[in-house]
Amino acid sequence: MESSRGPPRVKNKAAAPQQISAEQLLREAVDRQEEGVKAPTQRFADLEELHEFQGRKRREFEDYVRRNRINMGNWLRYAMWELEQKEYRRARSVFERALDCDPTNVQLWVRYVEAEMKERNINHARNVLDRAVTIQPRIDKLWYKYVYMEEMLGQIPNVRQVFERWMSWEPDEAAWLAYIKLEKRYGEFERARNIFERFTIVHPEARNWIKWAKFEDENGTSDLVREVYGIAIETLGEDFMDEKLFIAYARFESKLKEFERARAIYKYALDRMPRSSSALLHKQYTQFEKQYGDQSGVEDVVLSKRRVLYEEQVTENPSNYDAWFDYARLEETSADPARVRDVYERAIAQIPPSREKRHWRRYVYLWIFYAMYEELTTKDIHRTASIYQECLNLVPHKSFTFAKIWILKAQFELRQSQLDRARKTMGTAIGLCPKNKLFRAYVELELKLFEFSRCRTLYEKWIEWDPSNSTAWIKFAELERGLEDFERVRGIFELAVQQPTLDMPELVWKAWIDFEDEEGEVERCRALYERLLQKTDHVKVWISFAQFELNVPDADAEEPEDEETEPPISDAAKSRARAVFSRASKLYKDRDLTSERVALLNAWKGFEDVHGRPEDQEALAKQMPRRIKKRRKLDDDSFEEYMDYVFPADDEGAAKLGKLLAAAQKFKREKEEAAAREAAAAG
């Protein structure tokens, strides 16, 4: 039974004499908390105890990620903990391992970048973002993060470069508008105008044309606004007319007191658009008739702030080459060559103290960027040449070298039409510190100049220096083949396969066989296959040999009338291919090579399924193995199960023996039963 009484009445609604705030309640809750409930505070007595704690935590995290590698939460907690310990290298390693597990996890990339940005590792963050947008160019969040970071650094050219990469993927409208807003923020209205032009090509919706017109209304002239609307109407045509476009155009003219123009626009639209899709246009035209009847400054400040920041960084750590890179790029935007040269000269003066190449990798790029700036921006050719030469004089070539610098200097000399100097540079590089990259670049240079005799000499020196380089032998043979000196080609391949060591001999053999095949030398190809099979019995070689025999046309075969039609495969070719398969199968059977034999039979089956007759397919099916489960004894007297293949052809003898044993057992059993019956009868 429900009570008829209502809610209790408050007798005194006056304020309490002592007011209690939420902050006071929370403070008292913490202060009065019992000791057993409070979270324990961990303190470390010395550095050894701290290291022990860190090692234990790392083992725990490693166990978590090993048990469940796809759980990104474990990886993120691991990385965040390393960051709290100021172990930035370890945290970066954790992030990289997590990305190996799931390179498409957007949250992981974002947290990685934010961690690098928080620690002011700008170039690391930039590299991570560059990898992220390369792997996932359709994820806008990564691009937004990239451009935000670059803009916060004041690297506006870099922001534009990132936006241009982004725009090449033709993203959605928000990305284009963000690019336009960037240019508007920095007063680059002409750039924004060009972006709008590209934007409307990719997304030719009426609303985007209206946005462009509003931009021109705010930052351009009335003629530019009219031009935009005119292009929009012409581009959309009568099939894609939108009433909102004409309404916006007419309102613009009305704002300028050009009532006749506005009226003409309304009439033009109403004459061409159906009534069903122009209701709003009619309404606006009615209202129009009732109403009118017939009617770059902060750039220097930003640059100065960035200069102070970079000066502090390079003063604190003169070997921070990343800071020097950023400082030089900042000065390049100021268009003052004296400032740029001063920064570069101070940067290249910070020579790495050790003779380890890893310490020089970033340093040499200062020289490269300096030389490129002088060549491309200031057009000072003599200074560029001296920069390259001083850099080469500085690098300790007896310990290590940088092929990139030699190649860049040679290319620079070539651009200045100094061919002899370019050749001298490459020759000096090969003489001082030969590398595969240097040989390859020098050969490419001579090939572009059609100096084939020089190319031949370079290839000879290359293979003399590194006779195990299969690529060098193959490229040498390709050169001679291009010169149609086929005997030289064969001689080169012959020398190559006779080398005691080759890094990839299979590529050399394949290139030689392909060459003979393309030249139509069938017998030479067969001989090469036979020689190769004497060196190796790899199953791929046998399969390739069979495919070759299958594709060899007979001498008396008729060519098809249509050149694009492939000639039919003759029975003789099929027989030759089948014979190769049979040889290989017998070889593997005699040598008891089970896995190779299985792979060969599978390839043979594919061949018979396409080209074989029913009886051939049936015969091969009897040879196909079946998988069975077996047990084998291990060293510790335990057993393990494993899968093995059983070939029917190998079991024929065992089957006959099994039948003989079964017959003997049956005879013995019948004899025992007869003796039992006789004994029973005698009793």
ROPASE-833787 format. One line per 10 residues: number of its first residue (from 1); for each residue x, y, z of C-alpha. Coordinates in steps of 0.25 Angstrom, whole numbers. Layout:
N
NUM = X Y Z  ...
***
This chain:
683
1 = 0 0 0  6 13 -4  7 24 6  -1 37 4  10 45 10  18 54 1  33 57 1  39 62 14  39 77 16  51 85 18
11 = 49 93 31  61 103 30  66 107 17  76 117 22  91 116 19  99 107 29  108 115 38  120 107 33  121 106 18  129 93 13
21 = 135 93 -1  138 82 -10  153 84 -9  152 83 6  145 70 6  155 64 -4  167 69 5  160 63 18  158 50 10  173 49 7
31 = 178 53 21  169 44 28  172 32 20  176 20 27  191 16 26  187 2 21  179 8 9  189 18 5  198 15 -8  212 11 -4
41 = 223 21 -7  235 14 -12  249 19 -9  262 15 -14  274 15 -5  285 15 -16  287 14 -31  289 -1 -31  275 -3 -24  269 7 -35
51 = 276 -1 -46  271 -14 -40  257 -9 -40  258 -4 -54  263 -18 -58  251 -25 -51  241 -15 -58  247 -17 -71  246 -32 -70  232 -31 -66
61 = 229 -22 -78  236 -32 -87  228 -43 -82  215 -35 -85  219 -32 -99  224 -46 -102  211 -53 -97  202 -43 -105  210 -36 -116  198 -30 -123
71 = 193 -23 -110  198 -9 -113  194 -5 -99  206 -13 -93  215 -7 -103  211 8 -100  212 5 -85  225 0 -87  230 12 -95  224 22 -86
81 = 231 16 -74  244 16 -81  241 31 -84  239 33 -69  252 27 -66  258 37 -76  263 25 -84  260 31 -98  268 21 -106  261 9 -99
91 = 247 16 -101  250 18 -116  254 4 -117  241 -1 -111  233 8 -120  241 2 -132  238 -12 -128  223 -9 -126  223 -3 -140  229 -16 -145
101 = 217 -23 -139  206 -13 -144  211 -3 -154  197 2 -157  193 6 -142  191 21 -143  191 23 -128  204 16 -127  210 26 -137  204 38 -131
111 = 209 34 -117  223 32 -123  223 46 -129  218 52 -117  228 46 -108  239 51 -118  233 65 -118  232 65 -103  247 63 -102  249 73 -113
121 = 255 62 -122  250 70 -134  258 62 -145  254 49 -139  239 53 -139  240 58 -153  246 45 -157  235 37 -150  225 45 -156  231 44 -170
131 = 231 29 -168  216 29 -163  211 37 -175  219 28 -185  213 16 -179  199 21 -177  197 33 -186  181 32 -185  181 35 -170  179 50 -168
141 = 182 50 -154  197 47 -157  198 58 -167  191 68 -158  201 65 -147  212 66 -157  208 80 -162  205 85 -148  219 81 -143  226 88 -154
151 = 218 100 -153  220 101 -138  235 100 -141  234 112 -151  238 103 -163  228 109 -172  235 104 -185  235 90 -178  220 91 -175  217 95 -190
161 = 225 83 -194  218 73 -185  205 79 -190  209 77 -205  212 63 -202  198 61 -195  191 68 -206  197 59 -216  188 48 -210  176 57 -213
171 = 170 56 -199  157 61 -194  153 76 -194  157 78 -179  172 76 -183  171 86 -194  165 96 -186  175 94 -175  186 97 -186  179 110 -190
181 = 177 114 -176  192 113 -174  195 122 -186  185 132 -181  191 132 -167  205 136 -173  199 146 -184  202 137 -196  189 140 -203  195 137 -217
191 = 199 123 -212  185 121 -206  179 125 -219  187 115 -226  183 104 -216  168 108 -217  170 106 -232  175 92 -230  165 89 -219  153 92 -228
201 = 159 83 -239  160 71 -229  146 74 -222  138 82 -232  126 84 -223  118 97 -222  121 100 -208  136 99 -211  135 110 -222  127 118 -212
211 = 138 117 -202  148 122 -212  139 134 -216  138 138 -201  153 137 -200  155 146 -212  144 155 -206  152 157 -193  166 157 -199  165 160 -214
221 = 157 169 -223  142 169 -228  148 166 -242  154 153 -236  142 149 -229  134 150 -242  144 142 -249  143 131 -239  128 131 -240  129 131 -255
231 = 139 119 -256  130 112 -246  118 113 -255  125 109 -267  132 97 -261  119 92 -254  111 94 -267  96 92 -268  96 78 -263  103 81 -250
241 = 97 94 -246  95 98 -232  85 108 -227  94 112 -215  105 116 -225  96 126 -232  90 131 -219  104 134 -213  108 141 -226  95 150 -226
251 = 97 153 -212  111 158 -215  107 167 -226  96 172 -217  106 176 -206  113 184 -217  100 191 -220  101 184 -234  86 181 -234  85 179 -249
261 = 96 169 -249  89 162 -238  76 161 -245  83 156 -257  89 145 -249  76 141 -243  69 141 -257  80 133 -263  79 122 -253  64 122 -252
271 = 63 120 -268  73 108 -267  69 101 -255  57 92 -253  47 97 -242  48 85 -234  63 88 -231  62 103 -230  52 105 -219  62 113 -210
281 = 66 121 -222  52 126 -225  50 130 -211  63 138 -211  60 144 -224  46 148 -218  53 155 -206  63 162 -215  52 168 -223  44 172 -210
291 = 57 179 -204  64 185 -216  54 186 -227  64 189 -238  78 188 -230  213 159 -176  217 166 -164  222 157 -152  232 149 -160  244 156 -155
301 = 239 154 -140  238 139 -142  251 138 -149  258 146 -138  252 137 -127  256 125 -134  270 130 -136  271 132 -121  266 118 -119  276 111 -128
311 = 288 120 -123  285 114 -109  285 100 -114  298 101 -122  305 108 -111  301 98 -101  305 86 -110  313 90 -123  312 76 -128  297 76 -129
321 = 297 76 -144  282 75 -145  281 88 -138  291 94 -148  282 88 -160  270 95 -154  278 108 -152  283 108 -166  270 106 -172  264 117 -164
331 = 275 126 -169  272 122 -183  258 127 -182  263 140 -178  270 142 -192  283 148 -186  295 140 -192  304 146 -182  296 140 -170  295 127 -177
341 = 309 126 -179  313 130 -165  304 119 -160  310 108 -169  324 112 -167  322 111 -152  315 98 -153  326 91 -162  336 96 -152  330 86 -142
351 = 338 74 -147  335 61 -140  346 57 -130  347 42 -133  350 34 -146  337 26 -145  328 27 -157  316 27 -149  320 41 -143  322 47 -157
361 = 309 42 -164  301 55 -160  313 64 -160  316 62 -175  302 66 -179  306 80 -174  316 81 -185  306 75 -195  295 85 -192  305 96 -192
371 = 310 93 -206  296 91 -211  292 105 -205  304 112 -212  301 105 -225  286 106 -226  283 119 -218  295 128 -219  300 122 -232  314 123 -227
381 = 321 112 -235  335 115 -230  331 114 -215  323 102 -218  335 95 -224  344 99 -212  334 94 -202  334 80 -209  349 80 -209  351 84 -195
391 = 341 73 -190  348 63 -198  361 67 -192  355 66 -178  349 52 -178  359 42 -174  358 33 -186  368 23 -181  359 19 -169  345 21 -177
401 = 339 30 -188  326 35 -193  323 31 -207  311 41 -207  321 53 -207  330 48 -218  318 45 -227  312 59 -224  325 66 -227  326 58 -240
411 = 312 62 -244  315 76 -240  327 77 -249  318 70 -260  308 81 -259  319 91 -261  323 84 -274  336 80 -267  336 65 -272  351 63 -269
421 = 350 68 -255  338 59 -253  345 47 -258  357 51 -249  349 52 -237  343 38 -239  356 32 -243  362 37 -230  351 32 -222  352 18 -228
431 = 367 19 -226  367 23 -211  355 16 -206  348 6 -216  333 3 -213  322 -3 -221  314 9 -221  326 17 -227  328 7 -238  313 7 -241
441 = 312 22 -242  325 24 -250  319 13 -260  306 20 -261  313 34 -264  321 28 -275  309 20 -281  301 33 -282  313 39 -290  313 26 -299
451 = 328 24 -295  326 8 -296  341 6 -296  343 13 -283  331 5 -277  338 -8 -281  350 -3 -274  343 0 -261  335 -13 -261  348 -20 -262
461 = 354 -12 -251  341 -15 -243  341 -30 -244  356 -30 -242  354 -23 -229  342 -31 -225  341 -44 -233  330 -49 -224  320 -38 -228  310 -45 -237
471 = 303 -32 -240  316 -26 -246  317 -39 -255  303 -38 -260  304 -23 -263  317 -25 -270  310 -36 -279  298 -27 -281  307 -16 -286  314 -25 -296
481 = 300 -31 -300  296 -16 -303  308 -15 -312  304 -28 -319  317 -35 -315  311 -48 -312  324 -56 -311  329 -46 -300  316 -48 -293  318 -63 -292
491 = 333 -61 -288  328 -52 -277  318 -62 -272  328 -73 -273  338 -66 -265  327 -62 -255  322 -76 -252  337 -81 -251  339 -72 -239  342 -79 -226
501 = 332 -70 -218  320 -62 -223  310 -55 -214  298 -59 -223  302 -70 -233  288 -73 -236  286 -59 -242  298 -61 -251  293 -75 -256  279 -69 -259
511 = 284 -57 -266  293 -66 -275  282 -76 -278  272 -64 -281  282 -58 -290  284 -71 -298  269 -73 -298  266 -60 -304  276 -62 -314  269 -75 -318
521 = 281 -84 -315  273 -96 -310  285 -105 -309  294 -96 -302  282 -94 -292  281 -109 -290  296 -110 -288  296 -99 -277  284 -106 -270  292 -119 -270
531 = 305 -112 -265  297 -105 -254  290 -118 -250  304 -124 -248  307 -113 -238  293 -113 -231  281 -122 -230  272 -111 -225  257 -114 -229  255 -100 -235
541 = 266 -103 -245  259 -116 -250  246 -109 -250  252 -97 -258  258 -108 -268  245 -114 -270  238 -101 -273  249 -98 -283  247 -111 -290  232 -108 -290
551 = 234 -95 -297  244 -99 -307  237 -99 -321  239 -111 -330  247 -108 -343  236 -113 -352  225 -106 -344  216 -96 -352  217 -81 -347  203 -75 -344
561 = 198 -65 -354  195 -55 -343  208 -50 -336  202 -48 -323  196 -62 -322  206 -72 -315  209 -85 -323  203 -97 -318  211 -106 -310  215 -119 -317
571 = 215 -133 -312  230 -134 -313  232 -122 -304  222 -128 -294  230 -141 -295  243 -134 -292  238 -127 -280  232 -140 -275  245 -146 -277  252 -135 -268
581 = 242 -137 -257  244 -152 -258  259 -151 -257  258 -142 -245  248 -151 -238  257 -163 -240  269 -155 -235  262 -150 -222  256 -164 -220  270 -170 -221
591 = 276 -160 -211  264 -160 -202  261 -145 -202  247 -145 -198  244 -130 -197  250 -128 -211  243 -139 -217  230 -134 -211  232 -121 -217  236 -127 -231
601 = 223 -136 -231  214 -124 -228  220 -116 -240  219 -128 -248  205 -130 -245  202 -115 -248  209 -118 -262  200 -131 -264  187 -124 -260  189 -113 -271
611 = 197 -121 -282  195 -136 -279  186 -147 -284  176 -154 -274  185 -166 -274  197 -158 -271  190 -151 -260  185 -164 -254  199 -170 -254  205 -158 -247
621 = 194 -158 -237  198 -172 -233  212 -166 -229  207 -154 -221  211 -156 -206  201 -155 -194  204 -149 -181  205 -158 -169  208 -156 -154  220 -163 -149
631 = 227 -164 -135  242 -164 -133  251 -166 -121  259 -154 -115  272 -154 -108  265 -153 -94  257 -166 -97  244 -158 -100  236 -159 -113  231 -148 -121
641 = 221 -148 -133  224 -142 -146  218 -142 -160  225 -150 -171  222 -153 -186  219 -167 -191  221 -170 -206  212 -181 -212  223 -186 -221  232 -188 -210
651 = 222 -197 -202  220 -207 -213  230 -217 -207  225 -214 -193  211 -217 -197  215 -231 -204  222 -235 -191  210 -231 -183  201 -240 -191  211 -252 -190
661 = 211 -250 -174  196 -249 -174  195 -262 -182  205 -269 -173  197 -265 -160  184 -270 -167  190 -284 -170  196 -285 -156  182 -281 -150  175 -292 -158
671 = 185 -302 -155  183 -300 -140  168 -300 -141  169 -314 -149  177 -320 -138  168 -315 -127  156 -322 -134  164 -335 -135  167 -335 -121  152 -333 -117
681 = 148 -344 -126  158 -354 -120  153 -350 -106
***
